[in-house]
Amino acid sequence: MAEQQQELELAEKDGKSKKMLIIIIAVVVILIGGGAAAFFLLSGGDDAPVAAEQATAEDAANAATTSQEAQYVPMPRPFLFNVAGTARSRLVEIKVQLMVRGEENDTTLKKHIPLVEDALLTTFSGASEEKLSTQAGKDELRQVALLNVQNTLQPITGRKVVEKVLFTGFVMQ
């Protein structure tokens, strides 16, 4: 009888030790999973503060630029060029003013007028008669001219100097 009781006690101890081993393994798995989750959550956000700081700096620069008074810089001469039409060539004259913000951009633009004139004349002379005949075509030409002027001045000045290209006169004969 004593032997049977010893076997029962050993069986109980084995059962308890197996249960304890399972509990320890479960705790270790939970701790490892929690640690991995914490690592991924905390280490994945390093780029977000940098991007937020850059966005904030850009917003501040844009706010400073747009809060300055708009100034209009007229091109010294109208742009005259020929456009090939379906029946005949047409002569086009476009008078342009450029909108900038702030004295610094105004001075910079006036300094680089020949470069801007070249960019505008190149853009305008590449247009077709069909494009220049419609308002949508003129608007598209104005946007392309703005992009070309900005891309021309960007390497020299390091910033966008011109905000808008405005047609103050447009004649096509």
SULVENBEL-V878117 format. One record per residue. N is the residue number from 1. PHI is phi in whole degrees, -180 to 180 (NA if undefined). Layout:
N PHI
N PHI
This chain:
1 NA
2 -65
3 -67
4 -65
5 -69
6 -65
7 -64
8 -65
9 -66
10 -64
11 -64
12 -65
13 -64
14 -63
15 -65
16 -68
17 -70
18 -68
19 -64
20 -64
21 -64
22 -64
23 -65
24 -63
25 -61
26 -62
27 -64
28 -62
29 -62
30 -65
31 -65
32 -65
33 -63
34 -65
35 -64
36 -65
37 -62
38 -63
39 -60
40 -67
41 -70
42 -83
43 -87
44 -75
45 -93
46 -65
47 -76
48 -63
49 -63
50 -65
51 -64
52 -66
53 -65
54 -66
55 -64
56 -65
57 -64
58 -66
59 -62
60 -66
61 -66
62 -65
63 -66
64 -66
65 -69
66 -75
67 -79
68 -76
69 -71
70 -73
71 -128
72 -115
73 -109
74 -78
75 -74
76 -63
77 -132
78 -71
79 -91
80 -114
81 -157
82 -97
83 -126
84 -73
85 -107
86 -71
87 -97
88 -156
89 -77
90 -122
91 -99
92 -121
93 -125
94 -125
95 -98
96 -128
97 -127
98 -112
99 -94
100 -129
101 -122
102 95
103 -64
104 -64
105 -67
106 -62
107 -64
108 -62
109 -65
110 -63
111 -68
112 -110
113 -57
114 -60
115 -67
116 -67
117 -59
118 -62
119 -63
120 -68
121 -64
122 -63
123 -67
124 -67
125 -70
126 -85
127 -79
128 -105
129 -62
130 -61
131 -67
132 -76
133 -83
134 -113
135 -66
136 -63
137 -66
138 -66
139 -64
140 -63
141 -63
142 -63
143 -68
144 -65
145 -63
146 -61
147 -62
148 -66
149 -66
150 -62
151 -68
152 -74
153 -84
154 -56
155 -65
156 -83
157 -94
158 83
159 -154
160 -85
161 -89
162 -94
163 -99
164 -147
165 -109
166 -117
167 -90
168 -99
169 -157
170 -147
171 -129
172 -129
173 -114
